[in-house]
Amino acid sequence: MVNFGDITFQLIAILIPIAFISAIVVFVRSTKKRNEQLKRIEEKLDKVS
C-alpha cells in the first residue's frame, strides 16, 4: 500500500532546497547582468559628456 502523505512529504523535502538554490542562482545572475548594464550606461554617459 502506498502512503501518499509520505510521498508528498518527500517531494516537498526535496523541492524546497532545490527551489532555494535556484532562487540564489537567479538572484546572482540578475545582479551580475544589472551591473554589466550599468557599466555600459556609464560608458555611454562618459562618451557624451
Backbone bond lengths (Angstrom), bond angles and torsions (degrees), N, CA, C in turn:
res aa  C-N    CA-C-N  psi(-1)  N-CA   C-N-CA  omega(-1)  CA-C   N-CA-C  phi
1 M - - - 1.458 - - 1.536 109.20 -
2 V 1.315 115.03 134.46 1.458 120.74 -177.08 1.528 108.84 -95.12
3 N 1.329 116.07 128.67 1.455 120.25 178.43 1.539 108.23 -96.88
4 F 1.314 116.37 108.41 1.465 121.25 -175.75 1.522 112.17 -68.47
5 G 1.301 118.18 -25.64 1.456 121.22 175.93 1.517 111.65 -63.85
6 D 1.340 116.18 -42.77 1.465 120.22 177.86 1.520 111.27 -65.69
7 I 1.324 116.44 -41.44 1.465 120.69 179.23 1.524 109.82 -62.88
8 T 1.318 116.87 -44.48 1.461 121.16 179.71 1.528 110.53 -62.31
9 F 1.310 117.13 -44.47 1.461 120.75 179.54 1.528 111.01 -61.34
10 Q 1.317 117.31 -43.74 1.461 121.06 179.80 1.531 110.97 -63.28
11 L 1.323 117.37 -42.26 1.468 120.55 178.38 1.525 111.21 -62.24
12 I 1.323 116.39 -44.17 1.467 120.05 179.15 1.521 109.93 -65.23
13 A 1.325 117.10 -41.99 1.464 121.13 -179.27 1.525 111.39 -63.46
14 I 1.316 117.68 -28.88 1.464 121.16 178.13 1.525 110.74 -84.89
15 L 1.319 117.46 -39.95 1.466 120.96 -174.08 1.521 113.66 -73.50
16 I 1.320 118.78 -32.35 1.472 120.38 -178.65 1.525 111.69 -62.73
17 P 1.325 120.48 -49.62 1.474 118.52 177.37 1.530 112.77 -63.23
18 I 1.332 117.00 -37.80 1.465 119.76 178.61 1.522 110.05 -63.16
19 A 1.324 117.51 -42.77 1.462 121.04 178.80 1.525 110.70 -64.67
20 F 1.317 117.41 -39.41 1.468 121.85 179.84 1.524 110.70 -63.45
21 I 1.321 116.74 -46.93 1.469 120.84 179.36 1.529 110.27 -64.84
22 S 1.312 117.19 -41.25 1.465 120.88 178.86 1.524 110.97 -62.17
23 A 1.318 117.15 -40.74 1.466 120.88 179.09 1.524 110.48 -63.02
24 I 1.314 117.80 -40.19 1.469 121.18 178.63 1.533 109.98 -64.33
25 V 1.327 117.27 -44.02 1.463 121.24 -179.83 1.529 110.48 -62.12
26 V 1.322 116.85 -44.92 1.464 120.50 179.47 1.530 110.54 -62.87
27 F 1.326 117.11 -41.28 1.461 120.83 179.64 1.527 111.16 -63.07
28 V 1.329 116.82 -44.61 1.469 120.45 -179.14 1.524 110.36 -64.73
29 R 1.314 117.28 -42.76 1.464 120.43 179.40 1.521 111.42 -63.70
30 S 1.327 117.59 -43.82 1.463 119.94 -178.81 1.524 111.05 -66.49
31 T 1.328 116.64 -36.37 1.465 119.81 177.49 1.522 110.71 -64.95
32 K 1.317 116.65 -43.30 1.464 121.16 179.17 1.529 110.37 -63.20
33 K 1.316 116.25 -43.09 1.469 121.08 179.91 1.532 110.45 -63.40
34 R 1.322 116.48 -41.66 1.464 121.22 -179.87 1.534 110.45 -64.27
35 N 1.333 116.88 -41.20 1.466 120.70 179.19 1.526 110.99 -63.90
36 E 1.329 117.07 -40.92 1.464 120.35 178.23 1.526 110.52 -64.08
37 Q 1.319 116.72 -39.86 1.464 120.50 178.98 1.527 110.47 -65.29
38 L 1.320 117.33 -40.94 1.461 120.70 178.29 1.524 111.20 -62.78
39 K 1.336 116.64 -39.38 1.468 119.86 177.99 1.521 110.74 -62.52
40 R 1.332 117.29 -41.70 1.467 120.50 179.14 1.527 110.50 -64.25
41 I 1.314 117.31 -41.23 1.463 120.85 179.60 1.537 109.78 -64.93
42 E 1.331 116.77 -41.88 1.472 120.06 178.71 1.526 110.71 -62.16
43 E 1.325 117.06 -41.44 1.462 120.07 178.62 1.534 111.05 -62.48
44 K 1.311 116.97 -41.63 1.466 120.22 177.69 1.507 111.67 -63.99
45 L 1.333 116.73 -41.33 1.466 120.12 178.52 1.526 111.25 -65.19
46 D 1.326 116.78 -37.48 1.461 120.28 178.35 1.519 110.35 -64.45
47 K 1.320 117.73 -38.08 1.463 120.92 178.66 1.524 110.50 -66.00
48 V 1.324 117.13 -38.75 1.463 121.83 -178.01 1.517 110.99 -68.99
49 S 1.324 116.67 -41.91 1.462 119.47 -176.00 1.511 114.15 -90.60
